[in-house]
Amino acid sequence: MPLRMLSMTSRYLLLMLAPLALAACGGGANRYQGMTAEQLFELASREFEEEDYDNAIETLDRLVLSAGDWPRLAEARLMLGDAHFAEGEYLTARTQYQRFLDRHAGHPASPDAALGVCRALAELSPVPERDQGYTQEAITSCRNVVIDYAGLEQAAEAAEIANGLRTTLAEKEYNTAEFYARRGLFDSAIIYYEMVANLYPETEWAAWALLGAYQANVEIGYEDLAEGARERLLERYPDSEAAAEVRDTDAEG
């Protein structure tokens, strides 16, 4: 290649690459050049308040990595968990909240971090038809918040979340009972109906489960067991739709 053409090609490449080089110098980690930990935290706080969670996460990551001995590091780590939660990154949020609890035990914001773990796991709870591993883990986590921080607002919210998750588990078992009942497998159906009634009595599914147990026992011809399920339904949940259905059946009979 002639020298003149090589020179022109080199100049062309330099012109093309120059903007990229400038952008690289002004972006990424270099945008934090010279900023103190306090300034990084203030920037992240503004980004978080403006719901610019991606940039808030980037800024907080920089802060956590570069200022490990900063006195307010716990606040930064908690905000980092909140930012990931707001972005729907629940597993990462849970990790950040747990890291807070592990590294800042006894901090005044510990109830918020513990509730964060509870909330993040609850968000990972799937629909009733799916495996409920995260649901079970979330219930355990939320109950720990209730025990560890009794009397605080965080404990009350955790209790409410746990109750909602128990409803999910009850629905899953009830759907399993219905699956067997629709196929005429009434003995198997009764096992799951009774499980719902006994394990999740505070949920709306308990009344329907007792109705299902009553109907399944009638189908099999277990009149005494059917009557027992009917009585429990009317005594425990007299105002439920399931009880009304039984009373309507009695009236028609």
N, C-alpha and C positions, 0 to 999 in steps of 0.2 A: 504494500500500500504506500503511495507517495506520502512524503513527510507532511506536505501541506494538508492533505486530506485527513491524516491522522490528527493533526492539530485541530482542524475544524471539528472532527468527531469528539475529541476530548473536550473542547469548549462547549459543545452541545450537551454532552453528558453532565458537565459541571453545572450548566444552566438548568438542566432538568432536575438534578439532585439537590441543588441549593435550597429550594423551598422545603424539601423534605427534611434536610438537615436543620434548617431553622425551626421547623415545627417540632422536631425532636428535642431541640434545645429548650424550647419554651413550654413543652408539655410533659406529661407523665410525672415522674418523681421530681423533675426539676422545677415544677411549678411551686414546690414547697421550699425551694432553695432559700436558706437564711431565716426561715420561720421558726420561732420558738414553739415549745410545747403548748404554751398558753394560746398563741396565735393559731396554731393548728386546731386546737379545741374550739376556739371561737369560730373559725371557718367551718368546721364540721357541724357545729350547732346551727349556724345560718343555713347551711345546705340541708340539714335535717328538717328545720322548720319550713323551708321552702319545698319540702318533699322531693328534693334532689338526692334521693337515697344512694344512687350509684356513686356520686362524687363524695357523699358523706362517708360511705364505706371506705372508699379509697383514701380519704384524708385520715380517717380514724385508724386504718391499717398502718399508715405511715407513722402516726403518733404512737401507737402501741409498740411498733417495732423500734422506733428511734428514741423513745423516752421512757424506758422501762422503770426508771426510778422517779418519775414525775409524781408528785403527791396526789394528783387528781386522776391517776390512771384508771382507778376503779370506775369513775364516772364515764370515762371514754369507752371502757370495755362494755359497760351496760348500754350506752348509746349505740355501740356497734351491734349488739344483739338486737336492739330495737329496730335498727336500720335494716338488718337482714330480715327480721320478721315482717316489716312493712313491705319489703320487696317480695314476700312470699317464699323466702328461702328458709323454710322452717327448721330443717335439719341443722343448717349452719347457725341459725339463731339459737337453737337449743344448745349447740356446742359452746357458743359465746357466753350464754347465761350460766352454763355449768362451769365454765372456766372462771367466771366471776366468783361463783360460790366457792370454788376450790382455792382460789388465790386471794380472796378478800373476805375470808370468814369473819363474821361479826360486824361487817360494814352495815351502816344504817340502811343501805339500799338492798340488803340481802333479801328481804321479802319480795321486792320487785323482781329480782333476778330469779328467785324460786318460782314465782308466779309465771315468769317468762318461760321457764322450762315447761310448766304445766300447760300453758297456752299453746306453745309451739307443738308439743306432742298431740294436743287436742286437735290442732289444725291438720295433723297428719293422719288422724283417725279417718278411715275410709267409709264408704257406704256400707250398710249392714251386710250386704252379700259378700263382701271381701273379707280376707283374713283380718282379725281384730287385734293383732299384736300391738300396734301402736296405741290402740284404744285402751288395752289393759295397762300398758306402761304409763299412759297419760293419767289414768285413774289413780294408780299408785303414787305418781308424782304429785297430783293435785291433793290427794289425801295427806301426803307429807306436809304440804303447805298448810293445810287446815290444822294439823297437829302442832307443827313447829311455830306457827304464827297466829295461834288462836286469839281471837278478839280483834284482829286487824282487818282492814278492808280487803287486803289481799287474800286472807283466809276465806272470807265470805265469797269472794269471786271464784276462788278455787273450788269451793264446795259446790257452787252452782254449776261449774264446768263438769265436775265429776258426776253430778246427778244427771246431766245431759248425756254424758258418755255411757252411763249405765242404761239409759233408755235405748241407746244404739245397740248395746249388747243384748238387751231384752228383745228388741225387734228381730235381731239376727236369729236367736233361738226360737222365737215364735214363728218366723218364716220357715225354719227347719221343720217345726211341728206341722205346719200347714202343708209342707211338701209331702210328708209321709201320709197325712190324713187324706189328701187328694188322691193318693194312690191306694187307699184302702189299708194302709199299714198302720192300723190304729194303735197297736201296742207301742210301736216306736213313737208315734205321734204323742201319746199320753206322757211318755217319759219327758219329752221336750216341753209339753204344756206345763207339766208339774214343775219342771226346772224353772221356767219363767215365773210361775206363781210363787215359788218358794224363795228364789234368789233375788227377784226384782219386784217385790210387792208394792213398792212406791211408784212404779211406772204405770203408764196407761195400758201396757200390754198385759199386765197381770190379770185384769178382769177378762180380757179376751181369751187369755190362756185357760182360765177356769171354765169359760164357756166352751172352749174347744175340748177340754178334758171331759166335761159333762157330755157333750155330743158324741165324742169318740167312745166313751164307756157305754152309752146307749146303743151305739152301733154294734158293739161287741156283745152286749147283753149283760154287762156288769152293772146291774141296777143299783146295788148298794154303793158302788164307787161313783156312779153317775150322780146319785142323790147327794153324796158327800161333796162332790165338786159344786153341785148346784147350791147347796146350803152355804158353802164358803163364799161363793160369788155373791149371793144375796146379802150375806151378813157383812162382808168386808167392803163391797163396792155397790151398795144399794142404789146409788144415783148414776151408775155407769150405763152406757148404751148396751153393754153386754147383759147386764141385769134386766134391763127393760126388755130385751129380746127374749130372755127366759120367761119373764112374766107374761109376755104376749103368747108364747108357746103354751104356757099353762092355761091361759084363758081360752085359747083355741081348743085345747084338749077337753 
